Amino acid sequence: MKVKTGFSNNSDAFTAGVEAGKKAHFNDAKLVFAYASCNYNLKEMLKGLKSVFDCPVIGNTSFTGVVVPEGFVGGDYFLGVMAIGGANLEVGVGFAKKASYQSARDAGQAAAKQALKQVGRSDEPNLLYMAASPTEEEFFLKGISREIGRVPTFGGSAADNTIEGNWSLYCNENITQEGVACALIYTDASFANKFTGAYHATKDMGIITKVDGTRCLVEIDNEKALQKYADWRGINPKDLLGSNLLSATITSPLGVKDRLGDLIAIRHPMFANDDYSMNVGANLAEGTAVIRMEATVDELIASVEKTLKELQAKLSKPATFYHLVHCGGRLAGIGDRKAEMVAGIKRAIGDTPFIMEFTFGEYGYEDDGRNTTGGLMLSFTAFGK
């Protein structure tokens, strides 16, 4: 497989697309991943990219920046792109606005149908890339899977800089704040994914006894969820109310184990309601166990290099390139120590091309487990030749 990356900090959206695109351009590119500032006129940015590339462009807005081989690219305006291609690669893309369908599941299925039609195949792809709004990712994925089967998946949810809903995802000229985009990848190249929160499980755990909808945790062990969590940590629950909960839980979120115990999917408590329920960034189910997790900021930084080395161990040969999805909340927790994280990437992979986006939800899989979503997680994917 072939790959090139590019970036721009130009404040003009069209020019940024052209600048980043020209750096990443090669003639037989088959797909372009693009991660941009939510401050751009995205229609113009995509026009700029499409003026350079004659292939699908897919991606989403990223939290405060991206990382490319040159380093962290952020600020008010930023764009990072990765073009991939090669004779052993076929790609079809699809897009759906949720409002155009009865459910997120139907939207996901429609996007998958578009992608199959575009690539002109009906067989199961080797790999699925998905970008979605940070609302109903699990249901978008269910819809795609309904059409193509259970395919190894990577990607992440659109993000903005202030968690105010200013995120967008896009595919070619299509843009939405609520919906899904997917790329079906057919290749004989090797690949592997490492999906982890890289947190430590504590002995604090309980049974979810009440959920409102899919993402509001009301009770743990028949106690108010916020009170239970605050008791675990020895914190006054009143100090966690509102958006205070978001930052307080970056180093101590919740986790749910998969059925085999191979993966703990992180659930990030994001907002504490006055009734002591907690809005959480991914789906929950009554009757399942929730575990309090922990990691220091030092460990959040170190986990990037550690996870890359674990990913490399899954490949029989050195990687050709990496697609790295890193939670935006983790980046917020790392704060002004981003350079340490970037240094860890370079130590782990050297000069191998890569791109890292920062998301409000992450998707991946572990060995033979089902594809799943989480928050505060890393979904690192490596591609071989």
C-alpha positions as CSV (number, residue, x, y, z in Angstrom):
1,M,0.0,0.0,0.0
2,K,1.0,3.6,-0.7
3,V,0.6,6.5,1.8
4,K,1.4,10.2,2.2
5,T,0.3,12.7,4.8
6,G,-0.1,16.5,4.7
7,F,-1.2,19.4,6.8
8,S,-2.1,23.1,6.8
9,N,-2.7,25.8,9.3
10,N,-4.0,28.3,6.7
11,S,-7.0,30.2,8.0
12,D,-8.7,30.1,4.5
13,A,-10.5,26.8,4.3
14,F,-10.1,26.3,0.5
15,T,-6.4,27.1,0.6
16,A,-5.9,24.8,3.6
17,G,-7.5,22.0,1.6
18,V,-5.2,22.7,-1.3
19,E,-2.1,23.0,0.8
20,A,-2.6,19.9,2.8
21,G,-3.8,18.0,-0.3
22,K,-0.7,18.8,-2.4
23,K,1.6,17.6,0.4
24,A,-0.2,14.2,0.5
25,H,-1.0,13.8,-3.2
26,F,0.1,10.9,-5.3
27,N,-1.6,9.8,-8.6
28,D,-3.2,6.5,-7.7
29,A,-4.6,7.5,-4.2
30,K,-7.8,5.6,-3.4
31,L,-9.0,7.3,-0.2
32,V,-8.2,10.4,1.8
33,F,-8.7,10.7,5.5
34,A,-9.2,14.3,6.5
35,Y,-9.4,15.8,10.1
36,A,-10.0,19.5,10.5
37,S,-10.8,22.3,12.8
38,C,-14.5,22.9,13.5
39,N,-13.8,26.6,12.8
40,Y,-13.4,26.0,9.0
41,N,-16.0,26.5,6.3
42,L,-15.9,22.8,5.7
43,K,-17.6,23.0,2.3
44,E,-14.7,25.1,1.1
45,M,-12.1,23.0,2.8
46,L,-13.5,19.9,1.0
47,K,-13.6,21.7,-2.3
48,G,-9.9,22.5,-1.8
49,L,-9.1,18.8,-1.2
50,K,-11.2,17.6,-4.1
51,S,-9.4,20.0,-6.4
52,V,-6.3,18.0,-5.7
53,F,-7.6,14.5,-5.3
54,D,-9.8,12.4,-7.7
55,C,-10.8,9.9,-5.0
56,P,-13.2,9.8,-2.0
57,V,-12.5,12.1,1.0
58,I,-13.8,11.1,4.4
59,G,-13.4,12.3,8.0
60,N,-14.6,14.6,10.7
61,T,-13.6,17.6,12.8
62,S,-11.0,16.9,15.5
63,F,-10.6,18.2,19.0
64,T,-8.1,21.1,19.0
65,G,-5.7,19.6,16.5
66,V,-4.1,16.5,14.8
67,V,-0.7,14.9,14.9
68,V,1.2,14.1,11.7
69,P,4.9,13.1,11.3
70,E,5.9,16.8,11.6
71,G,4.3,17.0,15.0
72,F,1.1,18.4,16.6
73,V,-0.8,20.7,14.3
74,G,-3.4,22.8,16.1
75,G,-4.7,26.3,16.9
76,D,-7.8,28.0,15.5
77,Y,-7.3,26.5,12.1
78,F,-5.7,23.1,11.2
79,L,-6.1,20.3,8.8
80,G,-4.4,17.0,8.7
81,V,-4.8,14.5,5.8
82,M,-3.6,11.0,4.9
83,A,-3.9,9.6,1.4
84,I,-3.8,5.8,0.9
85,G,-3.7,3.8,-2.3
86,G,-2.1,0.9,-4.1
87,A,-3.0,-1.9,-6.5
88,N,-4.1,-4.1,-3.7
89,L,-6.7,-1.6,-2.4
90,E,-10.4,-1.0,-3.3
91,V,-12.6,1.4,-1.4
92,G,-16.2,2.4,-1.4
93,V,-17.7,5.2,0.8
94,G,-21.1,6.0,2.0
95,F,-22.8,8.8,3.9
96,A,-26.2,9.3,5.7
97,K,-27.8,12.1,7.7
98,K,-29.7,10.7,10.6
99,A,-32.6,13.1,10.0
100,S,-33.3,11.5,6.6
101,Y,-34.0,8.1,8.2
102,Q,-36.2,6.7,10.9
103,S,-33.3,5.6,13.1
104,A,-29.6,5.7,13.4
105,R,-29.6,2.0,12.5
106,D,-31.4,2.7,9.2
107,A,-28.9,5.5,8.5
108,G,-26.0,3.2,9.0
109,Q,-27.4,0.6,6.7
110,A,-28.1,3.2,4.0
111,A,-24.5,4.4,4.2
112,A,-23.2,0.8,3.8
113,K,-25.4,0.2,0.8
114,Q,-24.1,3.4,-0.9
115,A,-20.5,2.2,-0.2
116,L,-21.1,-1.2,-1.7
117,K,-22.7,0.3,-4.8
118,Q,-19.8,2.7,-5.2
119,V,-17.1,0.1,-5.0
120,G,-19.2,-2.3,-7.2
121,R,-18.9,-5.3,-4.9
122,S,-21.4,-7.3,-2.8
123,D,-18.9,-9.4,-0.8
124,E,-17.8,-8.6,2.8
125,P,-15.0,-6.0,3.0
126,N,-11.8,-6.8,5.0
127,L,-12.1,-3.7,7.1
128,L,-14.6,-1.0,8.0
129,Y,-13.8,2.7,8.8
130,M,-16.6,4.7,10.4
131,A,-17.0,8.3,11.4
132,A,-20.1,9.4,13.2
133,S,-21.7,12.0,15.4
134,P,-21.1,11.4,19.2
135,T,-24.6,10.4,19.9
136,E,-25.7,7.0,18.6
137,E,-22.5,5.4,17.4
138,E,-23.5,1.9,18.5
139,F,-26.7,2.0,16.4
140,F,-25.0,3.4,13.3
141,L,-22.6,0.5,13.6
142,K,-25.4,-2.0,14.0
143,G,-27.0,-0.7,10.8
144,I,-23.8,-1.0,8.8
145,S,-23.2,-4.5,10.2
146,R,-26.7,-5.4,9.2
147,E,-25.7,-4.8,5.6
148,I,-22.1,-6.1,5.5
149,G,-21.8,-8.4,8.4
150,R,-19.4,-8.3,11.4
151,V,-16.2,-6.7,9.9
152,P,-13.2,-5.4,11.9
153,T,-13.8,-1.8,12.5
154,F,-11.8,1.4,13.4
155,G,-12.6,5.1,13.5
156,G,-13.9,7.7,15.8
157,S,-16.7,10.3,16.5
158,A,-16.6,13.9,15.3
159,A,-15.4,16.4,17.9
160,D,-15.3,20.2,18.4
161,N,-13.1,22.3,20.6
162,T,-15.6,23.2,23.4
163,I,-18.0,20.2,23.6
164,E,-20.9,22.5,22.3
165,G,-22.1,20.4,19.4
166,N,-20.1,22.3,16.8
167,W,-18.6,19.0,15.4
168,S,-19.2,17.7,11.9
169,L,-18.4,14.6,9.8
170,Y,-18.1,14.5,6.1
171,C,-17.8,12.4,3.0
172,N,-16.9,14.0,-0.3
173,E,-19.2,17.1,-0.5
174,N,-21.6,15.8,2.1
175,I,-21.5,17.3,5.6
176,T,-23.6,16.8,8.7
177,Q,-23.5,17.2,12.5
178,E,-25.7,14.2,13.1
179,G,-25.1,11.1,10.9
180,V,-22.6,8.6,9.7
181,A,-19.9,8.1,7.1
182,C,-18.2,4.9,6.3
183,A,-15.5,3.5,4.1
184,L,-15.5,-0.2,3.1
185,I,-11.9,-1.3,2.6
186,Y,-10.9,-4.3,0.4
187,T,-7.3,-5.3,0.6
188,D,-4.9,-8.2,0.8
189,A,-2.6,-6.1,3.0
190,S,-2.2,-7.1,6.6
191,F,-3.7,-5.0,9.3
192,A,-4.2,-5.0,13.1
193,N,-6.1,-2.9,15.6
194,K,-5.3,-2.3,19.3
195,F,-8.4,-0.9,21.2
196,T,-7.8,0.0,24.8
197,G,-8.4,2.5,27.5
198,A,-5.1,1.6,29.2
199,Y,-6.6,2.3,32.6
200,H,-6.2,0.1,35.7
201,A,-9.3,-1.5,37.2
202,T,-9.9,-0.7,40.8
203,K,-11.9,-2.8,43.3
204,D,-14.7,-0.3,43.2
205,M,-17.5,-1.9,41.1
206,G,-21.3,-2.4,41.2
207,I,-24.3,-3.5,39.2
208,I,-26.1,-1.0,37.0
209,T,-29.6,-1.1,38.4
210,K,-31.2,1.8,36.5
211,V,-30.6,3.5,33.2
212,D,-32.7,6.3,31.6
213,G,-32.6,5.7,27.9
214,T,-29.2,4.4,26.8
215,R,-26.7,6.9,28.2
216,C,-28.0,8.3,31.5
217,L,-26.8,6.2,34.4
218,V,-29.3,6.6,37.2
219,E,-28.4,3.9,39.8
220,I,-25.6,1.6,40.7
221,D,-26.5,-1.1,43.3
222,N,-29.9,0.7,43.7
223,E,-28.1,3.8,44.9
224,K,-27.9,7.2,43.1
225,A,-25.1,6.8,40.6
226,L,-23.3,10.1,41.4
227,Q,-23.4,9.4,45.1
228,K,-22.0,5.9,44.6
229,Y,-19.2,7.2,42.4
230,A,-18.4,10.1,44.8
231,D,-18.3,7.7,47.7
232,W,-15.8,5.5,45.8
233,R,-13.5,8.5,45.4
234,G,-14.1,10.2,48.7
235,I,-15.5,13.3,47.0
236,N,-18.5,15.5,47.9
237,P,-21.0,14.7,45.0
238,K,-22.0,18.4,44.9
239,D,-18.5,19.2,43.7
240,L,-19.1,17.0,40.7
241,L,-22.4,18.5,39.6
242,G,-22.9,19.7,36.0
243,S,-19.9,19.7,33.7
244,N,-17.5,19.4,36.7
245,L,-17.9,15.7,36.3
246,L,-16.3,15.7,32.8
247,S,-12.9,16.8,33.9
248,A,-13.0,15.0,37.2
249,T,-13.4,11.6,35.6
250,I,-10.7,11.8,32.9
251,T,-8.3,10.0,35.2
252,S,-11.0,7.9,36.9
253,P,-13.8,6.9,34.5
254,L,-16.0,3.9,34.5
255,G,-15.5,0.7,32.5
256,V,-17.6,-2.3,31.3
257,K,-16.0,-5.7,30.5
258,D,-16.8,-7.6,27.3
259,R,-18.2,-11.1,27.6
260,L,-14.8,-12.7,27.4
261,G,-13.0,-10.2,29.7
262,D,-10.5,-9.4,27.1
263,L,-11.5,-5.7,26.7
264,I,-12.8,-3.1,29.2
265,A,-14.7,-0.5,27.2
266,I,-14.4,2.9,28.9
267,R,-17.5,4.8,29.8
268,H,-16.8,8.5,30.4
269,P,-19.2,10.3,32.8
270,M,-19.7,13.7,31.2
271,F,-22.4,15.6,33.1
272,A,-23.9,15.2,36.6
273,N,-27.6,16.1,36.9
274,D,-29.3,17.6,39.9
275,D,-31.0,14.3,40.7
276,Y,-27.5,12.7,40.9
277,S,-27.8,10.7,37.7
278,M,-24.9,10.9,35.3
279,N,-24.9,11.4,31.5
280,V,-22.3,9.0,30.0
281,G,-20.7,9.1,26.6
282,A,-21.6,5.6,25.5
283,N,-24.4,3.1,25.9
284,L,-25.0,1.2,29.2
285,A,-27.3,-1.7,30.1
286,E,-29.1,-2.6,33.3
287,G,-27.9,-5.7,35.0
288,T,-24.3,-5.4,34.0
289,A,-21.3,-4.5,36.1
290,V,-19.5,-1.2,36.0
291,I,-16.0,-0.8,37.3
292,R,-14.2,2.4,38.4
293,M,-11.0,2.7,36.4
294,E,-7.8,4.8,37.1
295,A,-4.8,6.3,35.4
296,T,-2.5,9.2,36.2
297,V,-1.7,11.8,33.6
298,D,1.8,10.3,33.3
299,E,0.1,7.0,32.5
300,L,-2.2,8.6,29.9
301,I,0.9,10.0,28.1
302,A,2.9,6.8,28.4
303,S,0.0,4.7,27.1
304,V,0.3,6.0,23.6
305,E,3.8,4.6,23.2
306,K,2.9,1.4,25.1
307,T,-0.2,0.8,22.9
308,L,1.8,1.3,19.7
309,K,4.3,-1.3,20.8
310,E,1.5,-3.7,21.7
311,L,0.0,-3.1,18.2
312,Q,3.3,-3.7,16.5
313,A,3.4,-7.1,18.2
314,K,0.2,-8.1,16.4
315,L,1.9,-7.7,13.0
316,S,4.3,-10.2,11.6
317,K,6.1,-7.6,9.6
318,P,6.8,-3.8,10.1
319,A,3.8,-1.5,9.5
320,T,3.6,0.6,6.3
321,F,1.5,3.3,8.1
322,Y,-0.7,3.9,11.1
323,H,-4.1,5.4,11.6
324,L,-4.4,6.5,15.2
325,V,-7.6,7.5,17.0
326,H,-7.0,9.2,20.4
327,C,-9.8,10.4,22.6
328,G,-10.1,14.2,22.9
329,G,-10.9,13.9,26.6
330,R,-7.6,12.2,27.1
331,L,-5.9,15.0,25.2
332,A,-7.6,17.5,27.5
333,G,-6.3,15.6,30.5
334,I,-2.7,15.6,29.1
335,G,-3.0,19.4,28.6
336,D,0.2,21.2,27.8
337,R,2.2,18.0,27.9
338,K,1.3,17.1,24.3
339,A,4.9,17.2,23.2
340,E,5.7,14.2,25.5
341,M,3.0,12.2,23.9
342,V,4.2,13.0,20.4
343,A,7.8,12.1,21.4
344,G,6.4,8.7,22.5
345,I,4.8,8.2,19.0
346,K,8.2,8.9,17.3
347,R,10.0,6.5,19.7
348,A,7.6,3.7,18.9
349,I,7.3,4.0,15.1
350,G,10.2,6.2,13.9
351,D,9.6,7.6,10.4
352,T,6.7,5.4,9.5
353,P,3.8,7.6,8.2
354,F,0.8,8.2,10.5
355,I,-2.0,10.5,11.3
356,M,-3.7,10.9,14.7
357,E,-7.1,12.5,15.2
358,F,-8.8,13.4,18.5
359,T,-12.4,12.2,18.9
360,F,-15.4,12.2,21.2
361,G,-15.9,8.4,20.8
362,E,-13.6,5.6,19.6
363,Y,-14.4,2.3,17.8
364,G,-12.3,-0.8,17.6
365,Y,-12.2,-4.5,18.5
366,E,-10.1,-7.0,20.5
367,D,-9.2,-10.3,18.9
368,D,-12.4,-12.3,18.3
369,G,-14.6,-10.0,20.3
370,R,-17.5,-7.9,18.8
371,N,-16.7,-4.5,17.5
372,T,-17.6,-1.9,20.1
373,T,-17.4,1.8,21.0
374,G,-16.1,3.6,24.0
375,G,-14.8,7.0,25.3
376,L,-11.4,8.0,26.7
377,M,-9.9,5.2,24.6
378,L,-7.2,4.6,22.0
379,S,-8.1,2.8,18.7
380,F,-4.7,2.4,16.9
381,T,-4.7,0.6,13.5
382,A,-1.5,-0.5,11.7
383,F,-1.4,-1.5,8.0
384,G,1.2,-3.7,6.4
385,K,2.2,-4.1,2.8
